[in-house]
Structure formats: C-alpha cells, structure tokens
Amino acid sequence: VQSHPLAQGVTANTISLLLGHPDPSTLFTPEFQEAVQRVLTSPQPYQALQYGAEQGAPALIDYLVEKFNREQATSLSRDRVMAVAGSTHAVDMIARLYANAGEAVIVEAPSYVDALHVFRDHGVELYSAAIDEQGLVPEALEQILRRLHRDNRPPRFLYTIPNFHNPTGVTLSAARRVEILRLAQQYQLMVVEDDVYRDLAFDGPVPASLLALAGDVPVLHIGSFSKTLAPGLRLGWLIGSRESIQRFVQCGTTEMGGGASPFTAQIVAEYCHLGHWEAHIAHLCDLYRARRDMMLAALQQHMPDRVQWTKPAGGFFIWVTLPENVQARGVKAEALRRGVLVAAGEGYFVNPAEGEHNLRLTYSFAPPENIERGVRVLGEIIERQAKATHA
Ligand SMILES: Cc1ncc(COP(=O)(O)O)c(C=O)c1O
C-alpha cells in the first residue's frame, strides 16, 4: 500500500485527530487558481514580486477593513490594520515590542501551544487563568491581576482566544467579554485577542469581538487566512490603535521585510475582492459542522462513563477530560501504536500537570470515515486503562 504524505508526519495509514490543519481537499480550489492567474497575467505582474508596502498590500488592507466594519458595526480606518505573515508572526512581534524578558504575561489555562512557545522564546514570565465552558473565568483573571499588582509586577498583556478556543473549542460569553474588558480598564491591562477561528461559526454568529467592544481599552486583534483559506500562504492581519499599528509597521523586520508576504497578499486580495473567500467560508462551515457532529456522535457512542468533552459551536477542536485514574500520556502512546494520533493535554498549560487527564481532538483534518474509527479506538483504550488502574 502506498502511503501518501497528507501533511508532515501523516500518511494515508494513520488517522490524525492531532493536527489543527484545514482539510487538505479544501486548499487547492479553482477559485484560488483563478486569483493566482489574475495576478500573474495582470499588466504589471512584477509588482507583486517586488518588496511591498510595510503596512501590507493596499488592496488587502482595504478588503479587511471593509469586512471587519461590515460584520462588527465598527468604523475602523485603514491605518488601524496591517498584514502579518500568519498570526504567529503577530504574536511574536507583540511579545518582542510589548514585553521584556522576565516581565509578566497572562495566558489562559489551557492555551495555544505555539503561542506559549513564542512567549517562552522571549523569556517572559507566564501566568495562567482558568477557563470553563464559557471561556476565560473573570474571577480567575482578577485574582492574578490583584496578585501581580500587589507584587508590583503589572502584566504586559493578556493573551486570549475568545472564539472556538484552541485547545478546548469553547467560546467566551458576551457577558464575560464585558467583564474582562472592565477588568482590563481597571488594571490598565492590554488585551491580545487571537481570533483566528472567528469565521468558522457553525451554529450562528459569535458575540462581538473584544476589539469591537473595547472603548478605550487597548486591544490588539489578530486574524489569519490559515484556517479559512490556506496556512501555506502565511498571511494574517493585526488590528489595533493607530499608534500601536504604526509601531509594528515601523519596527525593523517590517520595514526591511517590505510588508508581510507581498506576493501571496496580492493573490489573496484578488481572491477576496472576487467574493470567493466569503463563499469559501460558508462552504467550510458546512463541511466542518458535519465533521463536528460526527465526532460528537462518535464520542457519545464510544466513550466510557466518566469521560467528558466540550461541544464547540465552531472551529476545529474538542477537549476531552478523562477519568482521574487515566493518564492522557498513556492513552496517546497506546493510540499511536494503533495508528491514531492525538494530543495529550500537558503541553497546553503553563503548569503541565494541569493537563494530565486531557486530550485535544481535532475534526478538521481527518476524512469522515476516519473520525468514527479514531474515536472508537480511543474509547477502547480509555476503557481498558480505566479498568486496569481501578483493579
Ligand atoms: C489560536 C491559534 N492562533 C494562531 C494559530 C496559527 O495561525 P497562523 O498559521 O496564522 O500562524 C493557530 C493554529 O493552530 C491557533 O490555533
């Protein structure tokens, strides 16, 4: 049997409930090819290959401003938006320009593993606040804020993923958004809102973004084309105050880099202005909603008692909580032997022990027939391990 690499480390013989990647079949569409062709056959195709504007390709910025204002009833001006080379690039710039090594940054427990990695690269001190089914818990945040202020270590910012959170899939409620902004106001806390899953809303729209609700609280809002178009483009955006965007646009790497990914930005701008992106997002929501439903049904059918899981209204992830006598690491290792890839919870926490009994499952990448099979294998493993340690 020939094994086709579907993504790094994944062959046709493995079931990946691990990767937070889009379904491979959604990436190379005729509409995207049309946009590439239009850029390559435009009157001055070399322009797309030259160093670009520091803020990002103007046609892309125009589109992003129009879409954000239309959807969120805001009136952002163009100078509040810039293109970035994927949202992780934005996280890295924010850490570099807004926090020094040894300073405090607050994240969620759990949080996106690569953002934690970036923050650690910058040597910041991480503190984490709990989340539950309604997202970040304001009381947990306030407790940390109080402690850090008492110790004269005001945190440089809060990093939060309000919609279809990675890794848990939960969404921050509207009431908590207001409460968290109130705390940010009170404690003069900058909020970094990583909103890369916002458009993948399966069950109706999500609440207004923290940026749209912010008033005069400083919020940096991050978006990406990775989950709703293609991660290989390495293209996203950053929205903030005029002053903060100016600071990012004028920093060394942006100035010398000639703006983020100018060539792909031209193609994506063309694709968006043709109306293809929003149509594609609607298609993705239908596709991933069916996958989500399939995974939830499989969990219901195959998981033993005492296993719990979140029920996301969008995005890519379900967060599973195992019985206390079952270690996620052991389940992951046994699943790997049986060809099923999953993530154990430890890596998502500042304090890894908090994730000992959690698994993150993704339904975005595996073909439908594999989702049911993968969950069935996990159910068998968990059941056996729960009984073995009980005995
Ligand atoms: C919360 C979150 N932010 C950012 C990213 C990465 O996005 P990008 O490809 O735009 O760097 C991911 C991908 O898994 C994510 O889950």
The ligand as a MOL file (V3000), in Angstrom:
LIG
                    3D

  0  0  0     0  0            999 V3000
M  V30 BEGIN CTAB
M  V30 COUNTS 16 16 0 0 0
M  V30 BEGIN ATOM
M  V30 1 C -5.2540 30.1040 18.3760 0
M  V30 2 C -4.3550 29.9970 17.1990 0
M  V30 3 N -3.6530 31.0680 16.8160 0
M  V30 4 C -2.8330 31.0080 15.7650 0
M  V30 5 C -2.6530 29.8420 15.0250 0
M  V30 6 C -1.6910 29.8280 13.8920 0
M  V30 7 O -2.0920 30.6450 12.8800 0
M  V30 8 P -1.1130 31.1010 11.7040 0
M  V30 9 O -0.9970 29.9380 10.7740 0
M  V30 10 O -1.8440 32.2540 11.1190 0
M  V30 11 O 0.2040 31.4810 12.2900 0
M  V30 12 C -3.3590 28.7140 15.3920 0
M  V30 13 C -3.1570 27.4530 14.6530 0
M  V30 14 O -3.2690 26.3710 15.1620 0
M  V30 15 C -4.2150 28.7880 16.5070 0
M  V30 16 O -4.9030 27.7200 16.9100 0
M  V30 END ATOM
M  V30 BEGIN BOND
M  V30 1 1 1 2
M  V30 2 1 2 3
M  V30 3 2 2 15
M  V30 4 2 3 4
M  V30 5 1 4 5
M  V30 6 1 5 6
M  V30 7 2 5 12
M  V30 8 1 6 7
M  V30 9 1 7 8
M  V30 10 2 8 9
M  V30 11 1 8 10
M  V30 12 1 8 11
M  V30 13 1 12 13
M  V30 14 1 12 15
M  V30 15 2 13 14
M  V30 16 1 15 16
M  V30 END BOND
M  V30 END CTAB
M  END
